[in-house]
Amino acid sequence: MPDKINVLFLHSQNGFGADSAIHAHLMRYLDRDRFVVHVASSRGDGSGVPDALVKFQGIPDIRLRPTTFAPGFRHRSLAARVRGVRAAAAFPSDLVRLIRYIRRERIDVIHGTDRPRDAVYSVVLGRLTGARSVVHVHVAWSDGYSGPAKWGVRSADAVFGISRFVTQTVVATGTPGERVHTILNCVDPSRWDPSVDGSGVRREFGIPPNAPLLASVSRLFGQKGQRELLRALALVRQEVPEVRLLIVGDDDVHVHGSSFTEELKVLARDLGVDQRVVFTGGRSDIPQIMAACDVFSMPSFEEPFGLVFLEAMAMGRPVVALNNGGTPEVVEHGRSGLLAAPFDVAAIAGHLVTLLTDGELRARMGAYGRARVLDYFNPHRMARDARDAYQAILNK
């Protein structure tokens, strides 16, 4: 049997977001007959064990290496910056040890996210050790991103894009197409059980058991389409008077700089639908939220992929969204949901009415969406796609 491929995942941030979850699936599901999986994850600033490190500790058969990375200061409080500087005293020596580790373990591929620090680390460590560097892009790429991040994407031996749409944005900003691979995201179907009881969510928010219910789950900022969804709701109510809407998620203050929730509440009052909308804030019971609703909708503009669409589909719920970005690669119009043109509020409303008033159609689309997640948008398929891309990178 040929030597196994040694892959080192870099995770310099302490938090565990959607990009971290995707990388964790790869760490868990890469075929151990072909790969040895190594993970260098931030050990934090001394204020506690980072969420990401806790998550990675639960993945079997990986070689986990807590690491002190160069400090990062973006979107951090003064106190957090001070702790970061103190923790970073170990950064130079840890960098040297990491280089030695890569050489000793004969790491073949260094795989980082598109976060600036991860991207730069991946490329620099690859050049210092002879390993191939991969930067995994989880957003629609543009020249608006930071210089270090752009340098990492341009300079990496290969780039992974989470959708063909994202891949196209990477190529459009100057990375040669032959270096870019599309690795579509996934969810773990075992975490999404359509038989979960959502009645508790309805009781909590005073929504009658038979009231038609829409749900939207995401960070709250303009590009996610909550404004358009409220405007569509005002039209839907004319056809479906008892309709309700749950808007689930926290404000993204880094985007808006203030409370977008308050802006949305004012819009709901102006539209006369404020009594039909519940702003839940962030929730940890998303499977129950999905189980409680009849239709999921997030009319986000140029969504890079839309993991939440897969979550809704895995729960057997049809989706109403926009026909742009990476969304059509996830939600098939007429099969797992209905897609409208960007910002076409009337079309969004029409799709919502169609689904809310046709239980058989909802059931058929929900069943198809669930089957599509089980058959294709699962971690085993994503790990196979990554395997093939790694092999192609090494063959060059």
N, C-alpha and C positions, 0 to 999 in steps of 0.2 A: 504493500500500500504506500502511495506517495506520502511525503511529509504533510502534516496538517498545516493549514494556513493560520497564522497567528494574527488576530485582529485586536487592536487596542482602541477602545472607545474612550474619548476624552469628555469629561463633564465638569467644567470649571465653575458652574453656578451652583448655588446651594439649593435653590428651589427645584420643584419637580413639576414641570408644565407639560403641555401637549407634545412638544418636541422631545422632551425627556421620556415620555411614555412610549413614543415610537421607537426610540433607541433602546429602551428597556425590552420591548418585544423582540428586537433583533438580538440583543444579548441573550435572551431566554431561548429563542427558537432557532438560532443558527445550528445547523447539524453538527453535533459534537464528533461525528466520525470524520468530518472534514475540517473542523475549525477548533482552535483553542481561543477562548474569549477572555480578554483582559480588559479591565476597566480602571482608569485613573479618574477618581471622583473627588471633588473638593472635600477636605476635612473640616471646612468652616473656619470661623474666626474665634472659636473658643467659647461662644455664647450658647452652644448646644450642638447636638448632632444634626447636620443638615438633613432636610427631608429627602433629598435625592439619595444621599448615602444610605439612609434607612431603607428606602425602596430597593436599592441595588443589593443590599445585604440579603434580601429575600429571594434573590435569583440563584438557583442552584448551578453548580459547576462553572463558576466564573472565577477568575483570579482578580480580586478586588484590591486596589491599591489606593488608600486615602492619600491625598496629595495636596500640598499647599501651592496654589497657583499665584501668578502675578496679580496684584490687587486690581479690582475694577471699581469705578466710582459712579457709574451712571445710575441715576434714579435712587441714590442712597442718601440716608440722613447723615448728618455730621457725626453722630455717635457711631453709626455703622462704618463710616469711613475711617474713623479713628481706630476702631477694632480691626478693620481690614489692614491698616498700616502696621499695627502691632503683630498681627498674625503673619503678615508678609515678610517678617524678618527671616522666616525659614524658607522663603521662596527661592533664593539663589541656590542653596544647597539641595533643596528638593528637586529643582530643575536638573541639576547635575545627576542626582540619583535616578531621576526618571529617564534621562538619556542612557545611563548605564543599564537600566532595566530593559529598555527597548533593544539595546544591543545584545544583552545577555540572553534575553528570551527570543531573540531573532524575530521581532515583530515584522510582519510583512506589510500590514495596512494600518494606518492611524486614521481613525474615523471620528470627526468632530462635527458639532452643529454649526449653524451659520452665525452664532453669537460671536462678536468680534474676537474675544479672547480665545475661544475654542478654535476658530478658523485660523488665527495666526499661529497658535500652538501647533496645530496639525501640520501646517506647511513647514514651519521652522524645524520642528522635530523630525519631520520626514527628510528634510534636506541634510540635517546633521547626522542622521543615522542610516540613510539609504532606504528607509521604508517608504511606501507609497502613501500619499496623503489624500483623504477624501473629506470634502466639506458638504454636509447635508443641508440643503436649503429648504426651509419650511414656510417661506413667505414669497409673495410676488416680488422678484428682485428688481432693483432700480438703482439709479445713480444717487438716490437720496440717502442710501445707507452710509454708515461710517467708513472712513478711509481704511482702517484695518480690516473690517469685514470684507470690503470690496477687494482689497489686496489678496486676502485669503482665498476668496472664490476664484479670482483670476489666476492665482498662482498654484492652486491645488492640482495634483495629478488627475483628479477626477472630482466631479460634482454630482451629487444625487439630488434630484428634484422630486417633490412629493406628488406632482401631477404633471401632465404634459404641458398644462398652462404655465406652471412654475418653470419647467425646463425651458420653455420658449422665452420667458423673461430673462433667464440667465444667459441664454445665447444672444438675445437682443442687446444685452449690455456688454458684449465683447468676449465672452468665453466661447472657445471653439466648440461646435456641436459634438464633435467626436469625443470630447472629454465629459459630456453631460449624459447622465443615465436617469431615466424616469423609474422611480420605485414608489408605486402607489401605496398610500397609507393603509392601515388596517385597524380593526378593533378586536378585542378578545371576546368572542361571542358568549363565552361562559359567564361573563359579567352582566349580560343583558338577557333577562328571562321574561318573555312576554306574559307569562302567567302571574307576574308580580301584581299585587293588589294596589291600585292607585286610589282607592276610595278614601283613604286617610287624608290624602292631599286635598281632595274635594271638600271633605268635612272641615279641615283646618281653615280653608279660605271661604267657607260658606257657599260653595258652588253646588247646586242641586245635582243629584246623581244622573239625571237625564239631560242636563243642560249641555248643548254643544260646546266643546272646550278646545281652544287653540292653545298651543304652548310655543314659546320661543326661548331658547337657552343660549346665551353667549355673554361675553363681556359687553358692557353697554357703551357703545360709541357709534357715531353716525354711519360708518361704513357697513355696519352689521344690519342696517335696514329697519331698525325699530320705528323710525319716523314713518316710513312707508307702510309698515305693518299697521300702525295705528290709523293712518288715513284709509287703508283698505278695510279695517275693522268697521269704520263708520259706514262704509258702503255695504259691507256684509250684513250689518245689523238691519238694514232695510229689508233684506230677504230672510234673514235668520234672527228674529228679534231677541231670542234668549241666549245668543252666543256670548261666551266669555273668553278672556285671553289672560294667560299667565306669562308675564315677562320676567324671566329668571336670569339673574346675573348681577355682578357688581359693576360700579362705574369704573371705566378705564381712565383714571385721572391723568395718566401720562399722555393720553391723546387729547382729552378735552380741557384738562387743567381745572375742572370744576365738576359739579354734579350734573351729569347728563340725565340722571333719573329725574331730577327736578324739571329739567327742560321737557322731558317726555310727559311728565304729569301735567304740566301746563298745556301741552298740545292735546292731551287726552281730554282735558276740561273744555278746551276751545272746540274740540270736535264733538263734544257731548257724549263721549264714551267712557268717561272716567269711572262710572259706576259698573262698567263691564270689564275693567282691567285691574289686575292685581300685580303689583311690583313686589316680588318675593325677596329681592336681594340674592346674594349667593346661596346656593343650596348644595348639600352633599348627597341628597337623595334623588339624583337625576333619574334613575330607573323608575322610581315611583312617580315622578313628574311625568315621564313619558307614558307610563301606564294609565295615568289619570286623564290624559288628553285624547282627543279624537284625531287631530291633525297637528303635525309639527310644521312650523314655518319660520324661516330665517332668510328674508330677502336681502342677503348681504351682497354688496357690489364687489366683483372680482375676488371672491373667496378663493384662497390658494388651493384648498382641498375641501375642508368642511367635515372634520371628524364627527361633529355632532349630528350630521346627516346620517352617518353610518350608525350612530347610537340609536337614533329614531327608527331607522330601518330594522336594526337588530331587535327592537322592541315591537316590530310589526306595525309601525305607524307610517302612513303616507306623508310625503314631504311636499311643501309648496316653497319654491325658491326661485332664483333668477337663472336665466340661461346665459351665463357668462362666467369667466374665471374657470376654476377647476370644478365647479359644481356639476356640469353635465357629465363629467367623468365619473361622478359618484351617483347622482340621481338621474335615472333614465326617464325622460319625459314620456308619460303615458303608461309607464310600467311600475316604477316605484314612487312616482310623484308627478307633479305638474310644474312646469317651468315657465316663467313670464319674462318678457323683455325687461332690461334694467329700467327701474324707476316707473314702470307702467303699473300704477296703483290700481287702475280699473281691471287690468288682467289678473293681478294678484288677487283682488277681491273676487273676481269671477271664478278663479281656480278654487279658492277657499269655499265659496258657496257650492260649487260642484261636488266637492268632497264631503262637506258637512251635510248635504242633503241626499247623499247616495251611500248608504251603509254597505251595500254589496261592493261598490267600487273601492271604498276604503279598505274593506277586508281583502280584496283581491290585490290591491297595490301593497298593502302591508305584508301580505304573505310572500309576494314576489321579493320585496325589499329584504325581508328576513332571510329568504333562501339565497339571495345574492350575497349577503354578508357571510353566511355559512359556507357557501361554495367558493367565493373568490376573495372578499375583503377580510381575510383572516390572517393571523400571524405566520402560519406555515407558508402561504403563498408569498408574502412579503419577504420572508427569510430566504426563500428560493430565488426570488428576483435579486436580492442583495448578493447571494452566493454567486450567481451568474455574472453580476457586475464586477465583483471582486476578482473573479477569475479572469475576466476580460482585461481588467486593469493590470493584473500581474503578468498576463501573457504579452502585454506590450513591452 
